[in-house]
Structure formats: structure tokens, C-alpha cells
Amino acid sequence: MNPAPPPVRVEPRHRPVHPAMRTLLGAFALLTALATIALYVLAGNTSETFAWTIQPPLTAALIGAGYAAGFVLVVLSLRDPVWAHSRVPVLTIFVFVVLTLVATLLHIDRMHFDDDFGSLSALAKAAAWFWLAVYVVIPVAMAVLVVRQERVPGDDPPPRHPVPLALRVPLALEAAVLVVVGAVIYVRPSTADRLWPWPLQPFTARVVAAWLLAFGLAACLAAVAGDLRRLRTSTIAYTVFGVLALVAVARYADTPDWDDPAAWVFLATAAAVALTGAAGWWLAPRGAEARRG
């Protein structure tokens, strides 16, 4: 009798991004593109083109920089079929949309559909209703799909490209600054008078804080247990956020109080975000090296 053949070792298939998650990310890419135009490009026209009036324009541009980074996150995530490489970007987006939903409900009187804004254009009123609908639907849909996504058969590729210590340390410091400042401003927007280098209205203070907390979480995950291959998408978006924040400050250089140390802390943090993001992007494996990993 011939001996039984040795068992064939079957390599586990890496968990792919679920089609429903890809559809949601595609919708979010479109929404973030629209928000980038309305806030970053048209920062001075929010009273006519956005869901609520944001003053000063630098605040609108900073929030728009977050949306531009979010656009990069979702577009690059759509190009990668492996869920492990999109998990951090999706969690970053999820944190932001949940915090923004809460901020919207807390300050719904500032939205342009209130009776006090009856003289505004139809576009501004439509934008208010559109914003509310988006931030009710997206967080719920994303929560359901994240749970469903984690149940998709397959595994995660093993981490093979650890984040170097020289990059972990600045990422940890940036995460601490972003999370602490973001949490304090989100819980008590009035503290922005002392922590922020220009005036922030309570609603916009919480939305700004939502972006700080979202990117702070991403930086924390990268510093604690990061893998450069999985973080490549996040590092590119992190770079975009830092660079566009610096460009926004240059565009509205007369808005920050340069006698306030908070202005220089903000500038240094934005520069550090851009530099560490670029370093992670540069060090992340790509092409043949990534496929071997």
C-alpha cells in the first residue's frame, strides 16, 4: 500500500476589504472632496456655501485640511484590497464622524436651517440638512460595517516592518499633544481661549478637536504597535494634514496671535506632523518590497 501523501499546507487568505465597506468608503471620499472645496478652498464663504458660518476663515481652512487628509485616507484605502492596511484609516475616520455627530447635536442651533438664518441662500440651507443627514447615517453605517468587516474570513498579514524607535518617539509626543489638547477643547470648548492661538466658536472648536483626536489616535497606534506597511496610507494622510495646516496659516497669517506661545506650539506641531508623516511615508515598503512582506 502506498503511503498517504503528506498534507498540503494551505496559506491562509488575508482578510479582504468587504464590498459594503468599499462602497461606504467611496461615498465618504466624495463627501470629503466636497467638504475640502467648501472649507479649504472657499474658507471665506462659509456663510453662503456651508452648513454653518465659520469664523475666522483660518478655522474653516484648518477643518478643510482635515477633510483633505480624510479624502487621501479613503482613496488610498480603496486602492488596497487588504483590510489590515485599511483598519487604522477606517478607525481614524470613525472616531471623527462620531465626535462630529455629537458636536452637531450639541450645537444644532448654529446650523443654517434654523429660523434665525431665514435670509441665507438655498445652498446654505441645503448644506445644513445634507450635513445633518450625513453625520447621522455615516457613523451608524460605519459601526455596523466595521463589525461585519472583522468577521470576514481570513487573517491579517504578519507585521514585518516595525516602526523605528527614532520615529516612534516623535509620534508618541505628537499623539500626546493632539489627544490632550483635542480632549480638553472637545469637553470644554471655552478652554480654546487659552490653548488655541486664535478665537474658536464652540461648535467649530469641537469639530477641530474631533480632527485632533482622530489623528492623535492614529499617531498613538503607530507609535505603540505600528507596522510601516499597514501605516503607509495613514502616514501619507498625516503628511497632507500637516502641510495643508501650515499652508492655511501662511494664507491667513494675520489671524493667529503671534505673541501667544500657543501660536508657536501650533506651528511646531503642524511642522512635526508633516515631517513625521513624510518620514513614515518614505520608510514604508512599497512595490516589490511590500509584496515580499
C-alpha positions as CSV (number, residue, x, y, z in Angstrom):
1,M,0.0,0.0,0.0
2,N,1.3,3.4,-0.9
3,P,1.9,5.7,2.0
4,A,-0.6,8.6,2.3
5,P,0.7,11.8,0.7
6,P,1.8,14.5,3.1
7,P,-0.8,17.1,3.8
8,V,-0.8,20.1,1.6
9,R,-0.2,23.3,3.6
10,V,-2.7,25.9,2.6
11,E,-1.7,29.5,3.1
12,P,-4.5,31.5,4.9
13,R,-6.0,34.2,2.7
14,H,-5.6,37.7,4.0
15,R,-8.9,39.3,5.1
16,P,-10.1,41.5,2.2
17,V,-12.0,44.8,2.4
18,H,-15.7,43.9,2.3
19,P,-17.6,45.3,-0.7
20,A,-20.0,47.1,1.5
21,M,-17.1,48.8,3.3
22,R,-15.6,49.8,-0.1
23,T,-19.0,51.3,-1.1
24,L,-19.1,53.3,2.1
25,L,-15.5,54.5,1.7
26,G,-16.3,55.6,-1.8
27,A,-19.2,57.6,-0.6
28,F,-17.1,59.2,2.1
29,A,-14.4,60.0,-0.5
30,L,-17.0,62.1,-2.4
31,L,-18.2,63.8,0.8
32,T,-14.7,64.7,1.9
33,A,-13.9,66.1,-1.5
34,L,-16.9,68.4,-1.4
35,A,-16.1,69.4,2.2
36,T,-12.5,70.2,1.2
37,I,-13.7,72.6,-1.6
38,A,-16.3,74.2,0.7
39,L,-13.9,74.7,3.6
40,Y,-10.3,74.8,2.4
41,V,-10.8,76.4,-1.0
42,L,-13.8,78.6,-0.1
43,A,-12.8,79.3,3.5
44,G,-14.1,82.8,3.5
45,N,-17.6,82.0,2.1
46,T,-19.0,79.5,4.6
47,S,-22.0,81.8,5.3
48,E,-23.1,81.2,1.8
49,T,-21.9,77.7,0.9
50,F,-21.6,75.7,4.1
51,A,-23.8,74.1,6.7
52,W,-22.9,76.8,9.3
53,T,-20.9,80.0,9.3
54,I,-17.3,79.5,10.4
55,Q,-15.2,82.5,11.6
56,P,-12.4,83.3,11.2
57,P,-11.7,81.7,7.8
58,L,-8.5,80.1,9.1
59,T,-10.7,77.8,11.2
60,A,-12.6,76.7,8.2
61,A,-9.3,76.1,6.3
62,L,-8.0,74.0,9.1
63,I,-11.1,71.9,9.2
64,G,-10.8,71.7,5.4
65,A,-7.2,70.4,5.8
66,G,-8.6,67.6,7.9
67,Y,-11.2,66.7,5.2
68,A,-8.4,66.8,2.6
69,A,-6.4,64.3,4.6
70,G,-9.6,62.2,5.1
71,F,-10.0,62.2,1.3
72,V,-6.5,60.9,0.9
73,L,-7.1,58.2,3.6
74,V,-10.2,56.8,1.9
75,V,-9.0,57.0,-1.7
76,L,-5.7,55.1,-0.8
77,S,-7.7,52.7,1.3
78,L,-9.9,51.9,-1.7
79,R,-6.8,51.0,-3.7
80,D,-5.6,48.4,-1.1
81,P,-7.6,45.1,-1.0
82,V,-6.2,44.0,2.4
83,W,-8.3,45.0,5.4
84,A,-5.3,45.1,7.8
85,H,-3.9,48.0,5.8
86,S,-7.2,50.0,6.0
87,R,-8.1,49.3,9.6
88,V,-6.3,52.3,11.1
89,P,-7.6,54.7,8.4
90,V,-11.2,53.5,9.0
91,L,-10.9,53.8,12.8
92,T,-9.5,57.3,12.3
93,I,-12.5,58.3,10.2
94,F,-14.9,56.5,12.6
95,V,-13.6,58.5,15.6
96,F,-14.0,61.7,13.7
97,V,-17.5,61.1,12.4
98,V,-18.8,60.0,15.9
99,L,-17.3,63.0,17.6
100,T,-18.6,65.3,14.9
101,L,-22.1,63.9,15.2
102,V,-22.2,64.6,18.9
103,A,-20.8,68.2,18.3
104,T,-23.5,68.7,15.6
105,L,-26.3,67.7,18.0
106,L,-24.9,69.8,20.8
107,H,-24.8,72.9,18.6
108,I,-27.6,72.3,16.2
109,D,-28.9,75.8,16.7
110,R,-25.8,77.1,14.8
111,M,-26.8,75.2,11.6
112,H,-28.2,77.2,8.7
113,F,-31.7,75.6,8.8
114,D,-32.7,77.5,11.9
115,D,-35.3,80.2,11.6
116,D,-32.7,82.8,12.6
117,F,-31.0,82.1,9.2
118,G,-34.0,82.7,7.1
119,S,-32.2,85.3,4.9
120,L,-29.5,82.9,3.8
121,S,-29.3,81.3,0.4
122,A,-30.9,78.0,-0.5
123,L,-27.5,76.5,-0.9
124,A,-26.5,77.2,2.7
125,K,-29.8,75.7,4.0
126,A,-29.5,72.6,1.8
127,A,-25.9,72.2,3.0
128,A,-27.2,72.2,6.7
129,W,-29.7,69.5,6.0
130,F,-27.2,67.5,4.0
131,W,-24.6,67.7,6.8
132,L,-27.1,66.5,9.4
133,A,-28.2,63.6,7.2
134,V,-24.6,62.6,6.5
135,Y,-23.5,62.7,10.1
136,V,-26.5,60.6,11.3
137,V,-26.1,57.9,8.6
138,I,-22.3,57.6,8.3
139,P,-21.4,56.8,11.9
140,V,-24.2,54.2,12.2
141,A,-23.3,52.6,8.9
142,M,-19.6,52.6,9.7
143,A,-20.1,51.0,13.1
144,V,-22.2,48.2,11.6
145,L,-19.7,47.6,8.7
146,V,-16.7,47.6,11.0
147,V,-18.2,44.7,13.0
148,R,-19.2,42.9,9.8
149,Q,-15.7,43.6,8.3
150,E,-13.9,42.0,11.2
151,R,-16.0,38.8,10.7
152,V,-14.9,38.4,7.1
153,P,-13.0,35.1,6.8
154,G,-9.2,35.4,6.6
155,D,-6.3,36.7,8.6
156,D,-4.1,39.7,8.9
157,P,-0.6,39.6,7.3
158,P,2.1,39.4,10.0
159,P,3.8,42.6,10.8
160,R,7.2,42.6,9.2
161,H,8.2,46.3,9.1
162,P,8.2,47.7,12.7
163,V,8.2,51.5,13.1
164,P,11.8,52.6,14.1
165,L,12.3,53.9,17.6
166,A,13.5,57.2,16.1
167,L,10.1,57.6,14.6
168,R,8.1,56.1,17.4
169,V,9.2,58.8,19.9
170,P,8.1,61.9,17.9
171,L,4.9,60.1,17.0
172,A,4.2,59.4,20.7
173,L,4.9,63.0,21.6
174,E,2.6,64.3,18.8
175,A,-0.1,61.9,19.8
176,A,0.1,63.1,23.4
177,V,-0.3,66.8,22.3
178,L,-3.1,66.1,19.8
179,V,-5.1,63.9,22.2
180,V,-4.7,66.0,25.3
181,V,-5.4,69.4,23.5
182,G,-8.2,67.8,21.5
183,A,-9.9,66.2,24.5
184,V,-9.7,69.3,26.6
185,I,-11.2,71.5,23.9
186,Y,-13.8,69.0,23.0
187,V,-15.1,68.6,26.5
188,R,-14.8,72.3,27.4
189,P,-14.6,74.5,24.2
190,S,-14.1,77.6,26.4
191,T,-10.6,76.4,27.1
192,A,-9.7,77.2,23.5
193,D,-9.3,80.8,24.6
194,R,-6.1,79.7,26.5
195,L,-5.0,76.7,24.4
196,W,-5.6,78.0,20.9
197,P,-3.8,80.9,19.1
198,W,-6.9,82.3,17.5
199,P,-10.6,82.5,18.6
200,L,-12.7,79.4,18.1
201,Q,-16.5,79.3,18.3
202,P,-17.8,76.4,20.5
203,F,-19.2,74.4,17.5
204,T,-16.1,74.7,15.4
205,A,-13.8,74.2,18.4
206,R,-15.4,70.8,18.9
207,V,-15.0,69.9,15.2
208,V,-11.4,71.0,15.2
209,A,-10.9,68.9,18.4
210,A,-12.5,65.9,16.6
211,W,-9.8,66.0,13.9
212,L,-7.1,66.4,16.6
213,L,-8.4,63.4,18.5
214,A,-8.8,61.3,15.3
215,F,-5.2,61.9,14.1
216,G,-3.9,61.7,17.7
217,L,-5.4,58.2,17.9
218,A,-3.8,57.2,14.6
219,A,-0.4,58.6,15.8
220,C,-0.8,56.7,19.1
221,L,-1.5,53.4,17.3
222,A,1.5,53.9,15.0
223,A,3.8,54.7,18.0
224,V,2.6,51.8,20.1
225,A,2.1,48.9,17.7
226,G,2.7,50.2,14.3
227,D,3.8,48.4,11.1
228,L,5.1,50.6,8.4
229,R,3.4,48.6,5.6
230,R,0.0,48.9,7.3
231,L,0.5,52.6,8.2
232,R,1.6,53.8,4.7
233,T,-1.8,55.2,3.9
234,S,-2.1,56.9,7.3
235,T,1.4,58.5,7.0
236,I,0.5,60.0,3.6
237,A,-2.7,61.5,5.0
238,Y,-0.8,62.6,8.1
239,T,1.6,64.5,5.9
240,V,-1.2,66.1,3.9
241,F,-2.9,67.3,7.1
242,G,0.4,68.9,8.4
243,V,1.3,70.5,5.1
244,L,-2.2,72.0,4.5
245,A,-2.4,73.3,8.0
246,L,0.9,75.1,7.5
247,V,-0.3,76.5,4.2
248,A,-3.6,77.6,5.8
249,V,-1.6,79.5,8.5
250,A,0.5,81.2,5.8
251,R,-2.7,82.1,3.9
252,Y,-4.2,83.7,7.0
253,A,-1.0,84.8,8.8
254,D,-2.7,87.8,10.4
255,T,-5.2,85.6,12.3
256,P,-3.1,83.9,15.0
257,D,-1.8,85.9,17.9
258,W,1.9,85.5,17.4
259,D,2.6,87.0,20.9
260,D,0.8,83.9,22.3
261,P,3.1,80.9,22.8
262,A,0.2,78.7,21.7
263,A,0.8,80.0,18.1
264,W,4.3,78.7,18.1
265,V,3.3,75.4,19.6
266,F,0.7,75.1,16.9
267,L,3.2,75.9,14.2
268,A,5.8,73.4,15.6
269,T,3.2,70.7,16.0
270,A,1.9,71.1,12.4
271,A,5.5,71.0,11.1
272,A,6.3,67.9,13.2
273,V,3.1,66.2,11.9
274,A,4.2,66.9,8.3
275,L,7.8,65.8,8.9
276,T,7.0,62.6,10.8
277,G,4.3,61.7,8.3
278,A,6.7,62.2,5.4
279,A,9.3,60.1,7.2
280,G,6.9,57.2,7.7
281,W,5.8,57.5,4.1
282,W,9.4,57.4,3.0
283,L,10.4,54.4,5.2
284,A,7.2,52.4,4.4
285,P,7.9,49.5,2.0
286,R,6.5,49.8,-1.5
287,G,6.4,47.9,-4.7
288,A,8.3,44.6,-4.8
289,E,9.5,45.0,-1.2
290,A,5.9,45.4,0.1
291,R,4.7,42.3,-1.9
292,R,7.6,40.2,-0.4
293,G,6.5,41.4,3.1
